[in-house]
Amino acid sequence: MGFCLLASEAVGNALQMYSIFVDRKWRGQAVGSRLMAEAEGHCRSRNVRAIYLTTTLSNVNATAFYRKAGYRIVGIHARAYKETDGRVAFCKEL
Ligand SMILES: CC(C)(COP(=O)(O)OP(=O)(O)OC[C@H]1O[C@@H](n2cnc3c(N)ncnc32)[C@H](O)[C@@H]1OP(=O)(O)O)[C@@H](O)C(=O)NCCC(=O)NCCS
């Protein structure tokens, strides 16, 4: 149905979320929101105070999803070496 991948070690009080993915046929049915809430609860219970993550600039669906979940944009990186797209960085304080 879907998965969410968090870093195993915090940097300071922050943790990186590497990826969140919902199977195509389950999208738009709040599965991603539930996965995100579960991940945030997991972090809070371990005293993690912020989650940061990035996605590609062209991923407008993910950008809308993260913003709806309360993540704010903290940086925009121009196209990195060998990448075809730039990246946008988000952060949420828990
Ligand atoms: C991004 C992703 C995880 C969202 O999961 P989801 O289960 O479809 O999201 P939800 O149903 O919980 O949506 C929550 C909110 O996010 C926003 N959102 C989600 N998908 C959206 C889309 N395609 N277009 C616009 N807004 C969207 C909406 O605001 C939505 O709230 P609403 O339903 O009240 O309008 C899913 O689309 C996905 O797996 N995409 C492919 C992988 C990916 O891009 N991952 C992120 C980058 S690593």
Ligand as a Chemical Component Dictionary entry (heavy atoms), coordinates in Angstrom:
data_LIG
# 
_chem_comp.id                   LIG 
_chem_comp.type                 NON-POLYMER 
_chem_comp.pdbx_formal_charge   0 
_chem_comp.three_letter_code    LIG 
# 
loop_
_chem_comp_atom.comp_id 
_chem_comp_atom.atom_id 
_chem_comp_atom.alt_atom_id 
_chem_comp_atom.type_symbol 
_chem_comp_atom.charge 
_chem_comp_atom.model_Cartn_x 
_chem_comp_atom.model_Cartn_y 
_chem_comp_atom.model_Cartn_z 
_chem_comp_atom.pdbx_ordinal 
LIG C1  C1  C 0 2.991  12.242 -2.361 1  
LIG C2  C2  C 0 2.175  11.017 -1.913 2  
LIG C3  C3  C 0 2.963  10.250 -0.842 3  
LIG C4  C4  C 0 0.853  11.522 -1.297 4  
LIG O1  O1  O 0 0.139  10.394 -0.780 5  
LIG P1  P1  P 0 -1.475 10.350 -0.808 6  
LIG O2  O2  O 0 -1.920 9.197  0.018  7  
LIG O3  O3  O 0 -1.934 10.371 -2.222 8  
LIG O4  O4  O 0 -1.837 11.739 -0.101 9  
LIG P2  P2  P 0 -3.161 12.108 0.743  10 
LIG O5  O5  O 0 -4.343 11.438 0.116  11 
LIG O6  O6  O 0 -2.902 11.808 2.180  12 
LIG O7  O7  O 0 -3.244 13.680 0.495  13 
LIG C5  C5  C 0 -3.109 14.652 1.535  14 
LIG C6  C6  C 0 -3.071 16.044 0.926  15 
LIG O8  O8  O 0 -1.916 16.199 0.099  16 
LIG C7  C7  C 0 -2.235 16.997 -1.064 17 
LIG N1  N1  N 0 -2.096 16.165 -2.255 18 
LIG C8  C8  C 0 -1.854 14.831 -2.296 19 
LIG N2  N2  N 0 -1.757 14.398 -3.584 20 
LIG C9  C9  C 0 -1.957 15.502 -4.347 21 
LIG C10 C10 C 0 -1.989 15.721 -5.775 22 
LIG N3  N3  N 0 -1.797 14.711 -6.640 23 
LIG N4  N4  N 0 -2.222 16.971 -6.224 24 
LIG C11 C11 C 0 -2.405 17.999 -5.359 25 
LIG N5  N5  N 0 -2.398 17.860 -4.006 26 
LIG C12 C12 C 0 -2.174 16.626 -3.522 27 
LIG C13 C13 C 0 -3.679 17.431 -0.892 28 
LIG O9  O9  O 0 -3.679 18.689 -0.225 29 
LIG C14 C14 C 0 -4.244 16.372 0.025  30 
LIG O10 O10 O 0 -5.295 16.847 0.818  31 
LIG P3  P3  P 0 -6.831 16.758 0.291  32 
LIG O11 O11 O 0 -7.080 15.324 -0.071 33 
LIG O12 O12 O 0 -7.621 17.233 1.470  34 
LIG O13 O13 O 0 -6.907 17.659 -0.902 35 
LIG C15 C15 C 0 1.825  10.101 -3.114 36 
LIG O14 O14 O 0 1.229  10.875 -4.121 37 
LIG C16 C16 C 0 3.015  9.364  -3.717 38 
LIG O15 O15 O 0 3.389  8.269  -3.251 39 
LIG N6  N6  N 0 3.624  9.930  -4.782 40 
LIG C17 C17 C 0 4.740  9.285  -5.483 41 
LIG C18 C18 C 0 6.015  9.270  -4.648 42 
LIG C19 C19 C 0 6.458  10.650 -4.270 43 
LIG O16 O16 O 0 6.438  11.577 -5.071 44 
LIG N7  N7  N 0 6.873  10.794 -2.983 45 
LIG C20 C20 C 0 7.325  12.074 -2.429 46 
LIG C21 C21 C 0 8.681  12.460 -2.890 47 
LIG S1  S1  S 0 9.932  11.385 -2.249 48 
# 
loop_
_chem_comp_bond.comp_id 
_chem_comp_bond.atom_id_1 
_chem_comp_bond.atom_id_2 
_chem_comp_bond.value_order 
_chem_comp_bond.pdbx_ordinal 
LIG C1  C2  SING 1  
LIG C2  C3  SING 2  
LIG C2  C4  SING 3  
LIG C2  C15 SING 4  
LIG C4  O1  SING 5  
LIG O1  P1  SING 6  
LIG P1  O2  DOUB 7  
LIG P1  O3  SING 8  
LIG P1  O4  SING 9  
LIG O4  P2  SING 10 
LIG P2  O5  DOUB 11 
LIG P2  O6  SING 12 
LIG P2  O7  SING 13 
LIG O7  C5  SING 14 
LIG C5  C6  SING 15 
LIG C6  O8  SING 16 
LIG C6  C14 SING 17 
LIG O8  C7  SING 18 
LIG C7  N1  SING 19 
LIG C7  C13 SING 20 
LIG N1  C8  SING 21 
LIG N1  C12 SING 22 
LIG C8  N2  DOUB 23 
LIG N2  C9  SING 24 
LIG C9  C10 SING 25 
LIG C9  C12 DOUB 26 
LIG C10 N3  SING 27 
LIG C10 N4  DOUB 28 
LIG N4  C11 SING 29 
LIG C11 N5  DOUB 30 
LIG N5  C12 SING 31 
LIG C13 O9  SING 32 
LIG C13 C14 SING 33 
LIG C14 O10 SING 34 
LIG O10 P3  SING 35 
LIG P3  O11 DOUB 36 
LIG P3  O12 SING 37 
LIG P3  O13 SING 38 
LIG C15 O14 SING 39 
LIG C15 C16 SING 40 
LIG C16 O15 DOUB 41 
LIG C16 N6  SING 42 
LIG N6  C17 SING 43 
LIG C17 C18 SING 44 
LIG C18 C19 SING 45 
LIG C19 O16 DOUB 46 
LIG C19 N7  SING 47 
LIG N7  C20 SING 48 
LIG C20 C21 SING 49 
LIG C21 S1  SING 50 
# 
